[in-house]
Amino acid sequence: MRIGVVVFIAAFMLTACVHLDINKNISALKKIQPGDSQEVVFETLGPPDLRKVINERRFVAYYQTTARDSADAPVTAALCTPIAFENGQVVAVGGDLAESWALEEEARIRQEAIAETERQETETAEAAAQRAEEARQVKIEALENEVKPVPVSNAALNLKLYRQLLALDPDNSRYQKKVASYEDRLVQQKKTDQARAVRAAKAKRRQSWDQAREGRNTRLRQYTGNGIAEIAVHDMGNGSLYVWVKNVSRQIITTHPDYFTLMDSGNNVVKREISDSLDSVLEPGSISHGKIEYSREIEPKELIFQNREAGRISKSFQ
């Protein structure tokens, strides 16, 4: 019986103390204003019952202003009046900024993480760009050393190396001029080489043509015709032919320079000069003869003699 009375009295006294603390908090909170320092608040109210730290600048202190349902029940934020502190000063009394501040803090942390990622990416990109620039300078220096001893006459190698340099430094005016210059030089060299090759081919063909002249003359000097007239030709070389026209008919025929046509290997009519001796009237059995001259560069393909009396006869040089 005596123990029960003691417990009751103790519980009553504890409850009374709690209510005294709550009333004290309620009374003291009325004195707290935004702008008060953290030190003033703690001197007035004492340590908070609960505390939620958002970051190093912000936290919310909770002071119990509502009694618990039982002595065993914990003190929760719902039973307290919050005081929000920022940079050591009160910014709100009674309004719980913990949740909104927590969301802001999460957003800030995310933004800082994004900013840090961007900073690292920027640093990585800048480092990569720096390495690339250093590598580019090394390549430029190596190519400059490689191209320096190359003679101007070696247009192909110079052009190759300066194109590589221009690719590494597109705005370099010296490289631009060098590339343009060696491109022109290479074009001229190719034209010169082609012209030289053409001349060599012509010379070789001409040599073959001249070497075959003796055998060709054996055939050309034989009279051939159509029963009215016959012609024979001797290739004298250097653009000169000697021609004979024989009247093998029983009628009179005429010869004239206009009756002769010389064709080249491209089937083009060759400009030629014919001696006056081939302008004559031929009795049966008589012969007219003379020289035909033309450019020594030409390889004749066919000599044609044609008029109304004799018809058409020709000699092939092929």
Secondary structure, DSSP 8 states (H G I E B T S, - for coil): -HHHHHHHHHHHHHHHHHHHHHHHHHHHHTT--TT-BHHHHHHHH-S-SEEEE-SSSEEEEEEE-S--SSTTS---GGGEEEEEEETTEEEEES---HHHHHHHHHHHHHHHHHHHHHHHHHHHHHHHHHHHHHHHHHHHHHHHHHHTTS-TT-HHHHHHHHHHHHHH-TT-HHHHHHHHHHHHHHHHHHHHHHHHHHHHHHHHHHHHHHHTHHHHHHHHTS-EESSSEEEEEEE-SSSEEEEEEEE-SSS-EEE-GGGEEEEETTS-B---EE-GGGSEEE-TT-EEEEEEE--TT--EEEEEEEETTTEEEEEE--
